[in-house]
Amino acid sequence: MPDPGSASEALSLDLYDAYVPALTAGSHRVLVQQSIVYEEPGGAAKAHHYYRDEAFVVRGPRFFLDENDIHARYPSVGAMGQFDRHVANIVLRKRALPWERQLALAAAPQAPWMALLLLTEAEFQAQGGDAAVQTIAPDALFAPGRRTSDGKVLFPRLAAEPSPDAGQQRVNVLDLERGLASALCPSPADLPLLAHVRRVAMDDKPRAAMHGAGEFPVVCARRVPAPGANLALLVSLEGWEELIEGQLPAGPERLRFVVLARWRFIHDPGFAHSFSGLANGLDIDLLREKSPPGMLPAVAVPHAAGYTPMAYRRDAGDPLPSWYRGPFAPAPVAPLPVDCFDHADAALILSPEDGALTVSYAAAWQLGRLMALASPSFLAATRAFITDNAGPREVAFRLDTFMRLHLAAIRREWAASAPAAPSPAGEVEAEPPDSFHAVLKMVAWLRGLLRLEGVPFPYLVGGEALLPAASLRFFHVDSNWLLALANGALSLSGTATGAAARDGLPLRRLIARLVERSEAGPMAELDPPGDTLDRPRTGFLLRSTLVSDWPGLETVVDTAAEPGARPLRLERLAPDVLLGVADGQLVRLTLKEPPEGLAFRLANHPNVPEPDARGLFSPLARLRAESALKGARLQSAAPVDPLSAAAFAAGALSSGSVQSFVWEIAR
């Protein structure tokens, strides 16, 4: 059930006005002069001067942005909600991106080179709509006279930069009416306030490609949405200094802008598109398919256990009724009496009541084998370490023996900058053989396999009905499935098992010991307990636009043994699907609105005029007026402009939403 969270879970972030790089993108020159003065034979001083003039180009985005450079948009693409007092913005991933190019503005030397323009649907259609967004070659922007051939469209004042791939590049452009462009374009005073940097902690987020850990630049629009559809355009202002300063000379009635990104959303009070609204609307249950009333027990019971019906065909025979469940089950699963299979069919389970087959572990075995064959590093390591017929249990036994014998060398290899644990008394260190690194590769690969890294999604969730849209599903990890997966991967070299392996530990403990040493790294033990596959592991699957619209969604899991534990795995499996797996019994899941994507929400103020000349609300004007009123109440003179980029962000940012979900569904 959802829980609004507590004040102690408040979100925090640091705000910065800008992140200006030491060297901006564009053409640069290095001029070096060296002078040597010496005395001639007659006593006269003479000087020689040596010069070196080198031109170079710092490359950076100019005419287009890669989608990987965009972290989030607000409102999101296609969102429908009440956005009348929200400020549209776009969150980028490279912290210096909005300041990588320098505009020639004397009054705003640190202004961003891009701006987010917000158009109503009527304004956009008046410009020609989607058909007016043209795709051209960059060279077309450098036409003589900065005009189209008919003289009706003015181009930005740009200087050409050498680029090795200029012939393959394309740029999206939109021609805006001069009056509309002048109304939408920020002034020199406003432009620096419309971009800032947010620094946030990354611990509770899924892994993401970042430049500068946790530092996100945000570019904001200078007015809020109008009723109906709105179009957000991230455009380049390079070459439009005259427009920004309000000194654009008379000429063509249309201006050509480079469009770096664009998206639509709809302001409609009838829809609730908010973090808290979407979180409260989640369908919460265990990972299982609900059977309709009156369903026969032969179908209802497997459904309740998380199984999905499958058509299983063996050889050329008729399809047999069968059931499949991935590694995630709605209830704890007891260990199987057998933990090692020579082939996939040995892992099939036949129901004596109705003759139905359970293919879960057979599918896991076969998948493990296929993934091992598809991994060049694991395949090569197996061949280097195993040179004879050896089955899964034999391979695991040899790996365990090898790691015990060479543990001191393995610790040093894993230590890196961390100190290694002292060797236990009586431990004998042997010279590492040639297969030393092959073993480490095999163990590291197995560790990732047991975390289900690289496992295709249809194997994790057997059917769409298990994870419908706008749902949160809790699960237990089935260690039998993980063991079958590893069993198949270790089957590449054969089926034989030596006497020492037969008399030693079971496969379940051998694989667990390998993984436990790998997880401990330089602190690995000689004889770890080998109970990893016996300890409970639980997790959740979230399928929602919360994942796609808030890509930095933060999650905190509380387990029965460790509140605020960090998940073993937290990863986006699809644009709208988030997977989390934790050690122990998960009792509470907390979802936090990501600080880098916090929306700007402006409150009502009775003493501040709202609409601008076009009937739209200006957040900058509002915050300036509010600051002036506060200064007047304090009987102090307000500064000319009390805002900075960070102050504007701090004044408009919402506090964020925190939603907690308690695992208390009847088992």
C-alpha positions as a printed Julia matrix, in Angstrom:
667×3 Matrix{Float64}:
   0.0     0.0     0.0
   1.26    3.52   -0.69
   2.51    5.75    2.09
   3.31    9.46    1.58
   6.7     9.14    3.33
   8.11   11.35    6.03
   9.89   14.67    6.34
  13.16   12.87    7.05
  13.06   11.57    3.49
  13.21   15.08    2.01
  15.13   15.44   -1.22
  18.3    17.52   -1.37
  20.43   18.99   -4.13
  23.02   21.68   -4.79
  22.34   24.48   -7.29
  24.94   26.31   -9.36
  24.51   29.27  -11.7
  26.6    27.75  -14.49
  29.42   25.38  -15.35
  31.65   27.24  -17.77
  34.41   25.08  -19.32
  37.99   26.32  -19.38
  37.9    26.27  -23.18
  34.65   26.69  -25.1
  33.81   24.96  -28.37
  34.79   26.72  -31.58
  37.89   28.02  -33.33
  40.87   29.13  -31.22
  44.44   30.29  -31.78
  47.63   29.87  -29.79
  50.2    32.63  -30.37
  53.67   32.15  -28.89
  56.49   34.7   -29.03
  60.06   34.18  -27.91
  62.61   37.01  -27.96
  66.37   36.6   -27.69
  68.62   39.59  -27.06
  72.37   39.23  -27.51
  75.42   41.47  -27.88
  77.17   41.77  -31.23
  81.01   41.95  -31.5
  80.86   45.74  -31.68
  78.96   45.87  -28.4
  75.57   46.72  -29.91
  72.55   44.84  -28.59
  70.53   42.9   -31.1
  67.24   41.06  -30.71
  65.65   38.19  -32.59
  61.95   37.44  -32.27
  60.42   34.03  -32.98
  56.71   33.58  -33.49
  54.41   30.56  -33.68
  50.74   30.92  -34.55
  48.64   27.75  -34.36
  44.92   27.5   -35.04
  42.83   24.7   -33.54
  39.19   23.8   -33.08
  37.49   22.55  -29.93
  34.65   20.37  -31.1
  31.3    20.29  -29.34
  27.59   19.98  -30.18
  26.48   22.79  -32.45
  23.7    21.81  -34.84
  22.17   18.77  -33.19
  22.03   16.89  -29.88
  22.32   13.17  -29.52
  19.38   11.65  -27.64
  21.9    10.29  -25.14
  22.74   13.9   -24.19
  19.14   14.4   -22.96
  18.34   13.04  -19.51
  14.71   14.13  -19.06
  12.05   16.57  -20.22
   9.36   18.25  -18.16
   6.53   18.0   -18.9
   7.44   14.72  -20.57
   6.75   13.85  -24.18
   2.99   13.58  -24.71
   2.16   14.3   -21.05
  -1.34   15.53  -20.23
  -1.9    17.36  -16.97
  -2.4    20.67  -15.19
   0.76   22.59  -16.08
  -0.5    26.2   -15.99
   1.92   27.19  -13.21
   4.72   24.85  -14.18
   7.87   25.88  -16.06
   8.85   23.59  -18.92
  12.47   22.48  -18.82
  14.92   20.01  -20.29
  17.57   18.19  -18.22
  20.84   17.36  -19.99
  23.62   14.96  -19.05
  26.81   16.87  -19.83
  27.24   19.45  -17.09
  28.93   22.07  -19.3
  26.78   21.59  -22.4
  24.69   24.81  -22.23
  27.89   26.86  -21.81
  30.21   24.98  -24.2
  29.74   27.73  -26.78
  30.15   31.42  -26.04
  27.79   34.13  -27.23
  29.17   37.59  -27.99
  27.09   39.34  -25.32
  28.91   42.07  -23.39
  26.14   42.23  -20.77
  25.98   38.44  -20.24
  29.4    36.83  -20.76
  28.3    33.53  -19.16
  24.97   33.18  -20.92
  24.01   29.75  -22.31
  24.1    29.31  -26.08
  20.76   27.49  -26.14
  17.25   28.43  -25.04
  13.96   26.59  -24.55
  11.16   28.3   -26.44
   7.56   27.42  -25.57
   4.95   27.88  -28.3
   1.23   27.35  -28.14
  -0.19   25.0   -30.73
  -1.8    27.95  -32.51
   1.53   29.8   -32.69
   3.29   26.72  -34.0
   0.67   26.04  -36.66
   0.9    29.67  -37.76
   4.57   28.99  -38.54
   3.64   25.99  -40.67
   3.44   23.24  -38.04
   5.52   20.08  -38.2
   5.93   20.46  -41.95
   7.85   23.7   -41.35
  10.63   21.88  -39.47
  13.12   21.27  -42.26
  16.17   19.01  -42.33
  19.08   20.58  -44.18
  22.85   20.28  -44.46
  24.8    22.59  -42.09
  26.5    24.27  -45.04
  23.13   25.73  -46.04
  23.27   27.98  -42.95
  26.31   29.81  -44.34
  24.6    31.26  -47.4
  25.88   34.64  -48.7
  24.08   37.56  -47.11
  22.63   35.32  -44.38
  19.45   34.91  -46.41
  17.56   32.35  -48.43
  17.69   32.76  -52.19
  14.36   34.62  -52.16
  15.54   36.91  -49.35
  12.58   36.11  -47.09
  14.42   34.28  -44.26
  17.35   35.59  -42.24
  20.01   33.17  -40.98
  22.08   33.42  -37.78
  25.5    35.04  -38.03
  27.74   31.96  -37.92
  31.41   31.32  -38.57
  32.28   28.08  -40.32
  34.2    25.47  -38.33
  36.17   22.62  -39.94
  34.55   19.26  -39.29
  35.65   15.88  -40.7
  32.06   14.58  -40.88
  30.36   17.75  -42.07
  29.17   16.04  -45.24
  27.16   13.46  -43.26
  25.62   15.88  -40.75
  22.07   17.16  -40.96
  20.39   19.91  -38.95
  16.73   20.6   -38.13
  15.67   24.22  -38.62
  12.45   26.18  -38.11
  11.65   29.62  -39.52
   9.84   31.82  -37.0
   8.07   35.1   -37.65
  10.2    38.02  -36.53
   7.63   39.29  -34.02
   7.13   35.88  -32.42
  10.88   35.24  -32.27
  11.45   38.6   -30.58
   8.73   37.88  -28.02
  10.03   34.4   -27.21
  13.75   35.13  -27.18
  15.19   35.85  -23.7
  16.79   39.23  -23.02
  20.46   39.54  -21.94
  19.22   39.9   -18.35
  16.96   36.83  -18.51
  19.08   34.42  -20.55
  21.69   33.59  -17.85
  18.87   32.87  -15.37
  17.26   30.23  -17.58
  20.01   27.62  -17.25
  21.61   26.22  -14.12
  23.32   23.08  -12.81
  21.92   20.67  -10.23
  24.25   18.35   -8.36
  22.56   15.32   -6.82
  23.6    12.07   -5.17
  23.65    9.05   -7.52
  23.56    6.23   -4.95
  19.86    5.39   -5.26
  19.57    5.7    -9.04
  19.85    3.11  -11.8
  23.17    3.19  -13.58
  23.35    5.95  -16.21
  26.02    7.31  -18.53
  27.09   10.59  -17.03
  29.72   13.26  -17.58
  30.48   14.61  -14.13
  28.92   12.34  -11.53
  25.47   13.55  -10.61
  25.74   17.02  -12.21
  22.85   17.88  -14.52
  22.4    21.14  -16.45
  18.78   22.31  -16.75
  17.46   24.74  -19.39
  14.1    26.39  -18.61
  11.46   28.13  -20.66
  10.7    31.78  -19.85
   6.94   31.37  -19.8
   4.52   28.7   -18.62
   2.18   26.56  -20.75
  -1.08   27.79  -22.22
  -4.29   25.72  -22.22
  -4.22   22.93  -24.79
  -1.23   21.61  -26.7
   2.17   23.24  -26.29
   5.38   22.74  -28.23
   8.77   23.01  -26.53
  11.72   23.83  -28.79
  15.32   23.72  -27.61
  17.08   26.04  -30.07
  20.56   27.37  -30.61
  21.05   31.1   -30.02
  24.52   31.12  -31.57
  24.63   33.94  -34.1
  21.48   35.63  -32.76
  23.14   38.14  -30.42
  21.38   40.99  -32.25
  18.02   39.4   -31.53
  18.85   38.82  -27.85
  19.96   42.44  -27.4
  16.9    43.78  -29.24
  19.01   45.34  -32.02
  17.96   43.19  -34.95
  18.11   45.33  -38.12
  15.16   45.65  -40.46
  14.95   42.95  -43.1
  13.33   39.57  -43.66
  10.2    38.8   -41.68
  11.3    35.3   -40.73
  14.31   34.1   -38.74
  15.85   30.64  -39.06
  16.61   28.78  -35.84
  18.54   25.55  -35.37
  16.28   23.13  -33.47
  18.22   20.85  -31.11
  15.2    19.07  -29.59
  11.42   19.39  -29.61
   8.43   17.72  -27.99
   4.72   18.26  -27.32
   2.63   18.09  -24.18
  -0.91   19.16  -23.26
  -2.02   21.42  -20.44
  -5.39   20.03  -19.39
  -6.59   20.28  -15.76
  -8.69   17.15  -16.33
  -5.62   14.9   -16.25
  -3.28   14.3   -13.32
   0.25   13.89  -14.59
   2.36   14.18  -11.48
   4.83   12.02   -9.63
   2.61   11.55   -6.61
  -0.5    11.0    -8.74
   1.13    8.3   -10.83
   2.68    6.64   -7.77
  -0.66    6.56   -5.94
  -2.32    5.07   -9.01
  -0.03    2.02   -9.22
  -1.59   -1.45   -9.18
   0.36   -3.23   -6.4
   0.53   -7.0    -6.04
   2.83  -10.0    -6.06
   4.26  -11.13   -9.4
   1.51  -13.48  -10.45
  -1.41  -13.63  -12.84
  -4.83  -13.41  -11.28
  -7.26  -16.12  -12.35
 -10.91  -15.2   -12.95
 -13.47  -16.67  -10.52
 -14.48  -20.24  -11.24
 -11.17  -21.22  -12.85
 -10.29  -24.91  -12.5
  -7.67  -25.64   -9.81
  -5.36  -27.15  -12.45
  -5.05  -23.62  -13.89
  -5.71  -21.4   -10.87
  -3.02  -23.0    -8.69
  -0.15  -22.52  -11.2
  -1.33  -18.97  -11.86
  -1.22  -18.2    -8.14
   2.33  -19.57   -8.03
   3.44  -17.17  -10.76
   3.41  -19.6   -13.7
   2.38  -18.78  -17.26
   1.0   -21.4   -19.68
   3.31  -22.28  -22.57
   3.1   -24.55  -25.58
   5.98  -27.04  -25.27
   6.86  -29.1   -28.33
   9.48  -31.83  -28.19
  10.95  -32.99  -31.5
   8.16  -33.3   -34.06
   5.43  -34.34  -31.64
   2.27  -32.52  -30.71
   2.48  -29.58  -28.27
   2.25  -30.59  -24.62
   0.57  -28.51  -21.89
   3.33  -26.83  -19.9
   4.01  -24.05  -17.43
   6.87  -21.56  -17.19
   8.01  -19.23  -14.44
  11.17  -17.17  -14.49
  13.52  -16.53  -11.55
  10.91  -14.34   -9.8
   8.21  -16.09   -7.76
   5.37  -14.67   -5.64
   6.4   -16.82   -2.63
   9.6   -18.42   -1.33
  10.66  -21.56   -3.24
  12.19  -24.53   -1.42
  15.46  -26.01   -2.76
  15.12  -28.93   -5.17
  16.34  -32.34   -4.0
  18.63  -32.43   -7.06
  20.96  -29.53   -7.84
  22.92  -30.79  -10.87
  21.56  -31.73  -14.3
  23.53  -33.27  -17.15
  21.21  -31.81  -19.8
  18.17  -29.54  -20.06
  15.56  -32.35  -20.27
  16.75  -33.64  -16.89
  15.38  -30.42  -15.36
  11.85  -30.93  -16.69
   9.21  -31.55  -14.0
   6.19  -33.7   -14.86
   2.93  -33.32  -12.95
   1.5   -36.76  -12.11
  -2.02  -35.29  -11.74
  -2.54  -33.9   -15.24
   0.65  -34.71  -17.16
   1.6   -31.04  -17.53
   5.28  -30.14  -17.72
   7.05  -27.41  -15.77
   9.8   -26.16  -18.1
  11.2   -23.35  -15.92
  14.47  -24.99  -14.86
  15.02  -26.66  -18.22
  14.68  -23.27  -19.91
  17.09  -21.73  -17.38
  19.64  -24.54  -17.99
  19.45  -24.09  -21.76
  19.64  -20.3   -21.46
  22.75  -20.52  -19.27
  24.43  -22.71  -21.87
  23.49  -20.35  -24.71
  24.7   -17.28  -22.8
  28.01  -19.01  -22.06
  28.44  -19.9   -25.74
  27.66  -16.28  -26.66
  30.32  -14.91  -24.27
  33.76  -15.01  -25.96
  35.58  -14.26  -22.69
  33.82  -17.03  -20.72
  34.16  -19.5   -23.56
  37.89  -18.8   -23.93
  38.4   -18.98  -20.16
  36.61  -22.34  -20.0
  38.81  -23.77  -22.72
  41.94  -22.47  -21.0
  41.02  -23.94  -17.63
  39.22  -27.16  -18.59
  41.01  -29.4   -21.08
  39.11  -32.66  -20.55
  35.58  -33.99  -20.12
  34.23  -32.25  -17.01
  30.63  -31.7   -15.99
  29.17  -28.72  -14.11
  29.88  -30.1   -10.65
  33.42  -31.08  -11.62
  34.1   -27.61  -13.06
  32.73  -25.89   -9.94
  34.81  -28.2    -7.71
  37.99  -27.41   -9.66
  37.3   -23.67   -9.55
  36.74  -23.83   -5.79
  39.93  -25.83   -5.27
  41.89  -23.47   -7.49
  40.69  -20.41   -5.56
  41.59  -21.99   -2.22
  45.07  -22.86   -3.46
  45.83  -19.45   -5.0
  43.72  -17.21   -2.77
  46.63  -14.94   -1.75
  47.46  -14.17   -5.4
  43.77  -13.71   -6.19
  43.41  -11.21   -3.34
  46.33   -9.2    -4.69
  44.77   -9.21   -8.16
  41.44   -7.96   -6.77
  42.94   -5.53   -4.3
  43.65   -2.63   -6.69
  43.96    0.31   -4.29
  42.18   -1.45   -1.4
  44.28   -3.28    1.21
  44.11   -7.05    1.04
  43.16   -9.15    4.05
  45.99  -10.92    5.86
  46.46  -14.57    4.92
  45.01  -17.0     7.48
  47.49  -18.96    9.54
  48.69  -22.09    7.79
  47.55  -20.92    4.36
  49.98  -22.08    1.66
  50.59  -19.81   -1.3
  51.4   -21.49   -4.61
  52.76  -19.94   -7.78
  49.79  -18.96   -9.99
  49.63  -21.07  -13.17
  48.94  -19.84  -16.7
  45.17  -20.33  -16.24
  45.1   -17.9   -13.3
  43.35  -15.03  -15.13
  41.05  -17.45  -16.93
  39.64  -18.56  -13.56
  39.05  -14.96  -12.47
  37.16  -14.28  -15.7
  34.99  -17.36  -15.22
  34.14  -16.47  -11.63
  33.39  -12.82  -12.47
  31.11  -13.92  -15.3
  29.29  -16.39  -13.05
  28.77  -13.67  -10.45
  27.08  -11.46  -13.05
  25.03  -14.41  -14.27
  23.62  -15.03  -10.79
  22.63  -11.36  -10.72
  20.74  -12.11  -13.95
  22.85   -9.64  -15.94
  22.16  -10.06  -19.65
  19.19  -12.4   -19.14
  16.51  -11.51  -21.76
  13.36   -9.97  -20.32
  10.97  -12.71  -21.6
  12.91  -15.19  -19.44
  12.5   -12.95  -16.38
   8.77  -12.34  -16.86
   6.97  -15.05  -18.79
   3.97  -13.01  -19.93
   2.71   -9.44  -20.17
  -0.22  -10.22  -17.89
   2.25  -10.65  -15.02
   3.38   -7.02  -15.32
   0.59   -4.81  -16.68
   1.01   -1.1   -17.32
   1.11    1.15  -14.22
   1.92   -1.72  -11.87
   4.33   -2.56   -9.05
   5.04   -6.24   -8.44
   6.99   -7.74   -5.54
   8.73  -11.12   -5.82
  11.04  -13.68   -4.23
  14.1   -14.84   -6.18
  13.98  -18.57   -6.96
  17.51  -19.83   -6.24
  16.74  -23.11   -8.08
  16.35  -21.1   -11.29
  19.69  -19.35  -10.69
  21.37  -22.68  -10.01
  19.96  -24.2   -13.21
  21.19  -21.16  -15.12
  24.74  -21.58  -13.76
  24.48  -25.34  -14.27
  23.88  -24.85  -17.98
  26.74  -22.37  -18.29
  29.19  -24.83  -16.68
  28.09  -27.7   -18.92
  30.17  -26.61  -21.92
  33.08  -28.95  -21.22
  31.18  -32.22  -20.71
  29.31  -34.35  -18.17
  31.94  -36.32  -16.24
  32.35  -35.88  -12.48
  35.43  -37.14  -10.66
  35.4   -38.98   -7.35
  36.72  -35.96   -5.43
  33.89  -33.78   -6.68
  31.27  -36.45   -5.93
  32.51  -36.76   -2.35
  32.82  -33.0    -1.87
  30.33  -30.18   -1.48
  27.11  -30.08   -3.53
  27.01  -27.88   -6.62
  24.77  -25.37   -4.83
  27.41  -24.62   -2.19
  30.35  -24.72   -4.61
  28.83  -22.04   -6.85
  27.82  -19.97   -3.82
  31.41  -20.07   -2.48
  32.79  -18.87   -5.82
  30.37  -15.93   -5.88
  30.96  -15.04   -2.23
  34.71  -14.77   -2.78
  34.18  -12.63   -5.87
  31.83  -10.28   -3.98
  34.3    -9.97   -1.09
  37.15   -9.04   -3.45
  40.45   -8.53   -1.61
  38.76   -9.55    1.65
  37.8   -12.99    0.28
  37.84  -15.89    2.75
  39.56  -19.22    2.28
  36.37  -21.16    3.11
  33.3   -18.88    2.85
  30.01  -20.33    4.15
  28.56  -20.96    0.7
  25.01  -20.02    1.71
  24.33  -17.29   -0.87
  21.76  -19.42   -2.69
  20.09  -20.34    0.6
  19.61  -16.76    1.82
  16.34  -15.07    0.85
  16.45  -12.49   -1.91
  13.47  -10.38   -2.87
  12.78   -7.51   -5.21
  10.33   -5.53   -7.27
   9.41   -4.8   -10.86
   7.94   -1.37  -11.59
   6.26   -0.75  -14.92
   5.11    2.85  -15.14
   5.67    6.18  -16.82
   7.35    7.07  -13.52
  10.37    5.23  -14.94
  10.3     6.78  -18.41
   9.26   10.33  -17.45
  11.55   10.5   -14.41
  14.63    8.58  -15.65
  16.61    9.44  -12.52
  13.91    7.92  -10.3
  15.43    7.22   -6.87
  14.62    4.11   -4.88
  15.37    3.09   -1.29
  14.67   -0.44   -0.09
  14.18   -1.42    3.54
  14.71   -5.09    4.29
  13.83   -6.91    7.49
  17.5    -6.98    8.47
  18.77   -3.67    7.05
  16.7    -0.47    6.64
  17.88    1.7     3.77
  19.83   -1.15    2.16
  21.33   -0.59   -1.27
  19.85   -3.01   -3.83
  22.11   -5.71   -5.23
  20.82   -4.72   -8.64
  18.89   -1.65   -9.72
  18.45   -1.31  -13.46
  16.09   -0.05  -16.13
  15.21   -3.08  -18.26
  13.08   -1.03  -20.65
  12.13    2.65  -20.92
   9.23    2.1   -18.51
  10.41   -0.95  -16.51
  12.65   -0.8   -13.42
  14.05   -3.89  -11.69
  15.34   -3.95   -8.12
  16.76   -6.97   -6.26
  17.78   -6.89   -2.59
  19.36   -9.24   -0.08
  16.81  -10.38    2.5
  13.07   -9.85    2.83
  12.02   -6.5     1.38
   9.49   -4.81    3.65
   9.29   -1.28    2.24
  10.08    0.34   -1.1
  10.42    4.14   -1.26
  10.25    5.98   -4.57
  11.62    9.52   -4.66
  11.09   12.16   -7.3
  14.62   12.73   -8.67
  16.09   16.1    -7.61
  17.54   16.78  -11.07
  14.04   16.5   -12.53
  12.11   18.48   -9.92
   9.48   20.62  -11.57
   9.15   24.4   -11.25
   5.79   25.12   -9.66
   4.87   28.73   -8.93
   2.3    29.61   -6.3
  -0.5    32.16   -6.62
   0.34   35.67   -5.46
  -2.47   38.24   -5.25
  -0.23   41.31   -5.51
   1.76   40.33   -8.59
   0.38   40.78  -12.12
   0.46   37.52  -14.05
  -0.12   37.56  -17.81
   2.5    38.83  -20.21
   1.69   40.61  -23.48
   0.54   37.33  -25.04
  -1.61   36.27  -22.1
   0.99   33.89  -20.73
   2.64   33.87  -17.36
   6.3    34.9   -16.96
   7.99   33.05  -14.07
  10.98   35.39  -14.1
   8.77   38.47  -13.84
   6.81   36.78  -11.04
   9.89   35.96   -8.97
  11.39   39.41   -9.49
   8.14   41.01   -8.35
   7.89   38.73   -5.32
  11.47   39.56   -4.36
  10.73   43.26   -4.69
   7.64   42.91   -2.47
   9.67   41.07    0.17
  12.25   43.84    0.07
   9.56   46.48    0.46
   8.07   44.67    3.48
  11.51   44.6     5.05
  11.85   48.35    4.27
  15.04   47.73    2.36
  15.86   48.68   -1.17
  15.63   45.67   -3.47
  18.57   45.18   -5.85
  18.08   45.89   -9.54
  17.83   42.17  -10.25
  17.63   40.03   -7.09
  17.87   36.81   -9.08
  20.67   34.56  -10.21
  20.26   31.31  -12.1
  20.51   29.27   -8.91
  18.22   31.69   -7.03
  15.62   31.46   -9.79
  15.77   27.66   -9.57
  15.58   27.68   -5.77
  12.61   30.04   -5.82
  10.62   28.01   -8.31
  11.54   24.42   -7.46
   8.94   22.22   -5.84
   9.86   20.21   -2.76
   9.52   16.89   -4.54
   7.41   13.83   -3.79
   8.26   10.74   -1.77
   6.05    7.64   -1.95
   6.58    4.5     0.11
   5.08    1.07   -0.55
   4.88   -1.55    2.2
   4.99   -5.25    1.33
   1.99   -6.49    3.25
   0.08   -8.34    0.56
  -1.41  -11.63    1.72
   0.9   -14.45    0.72
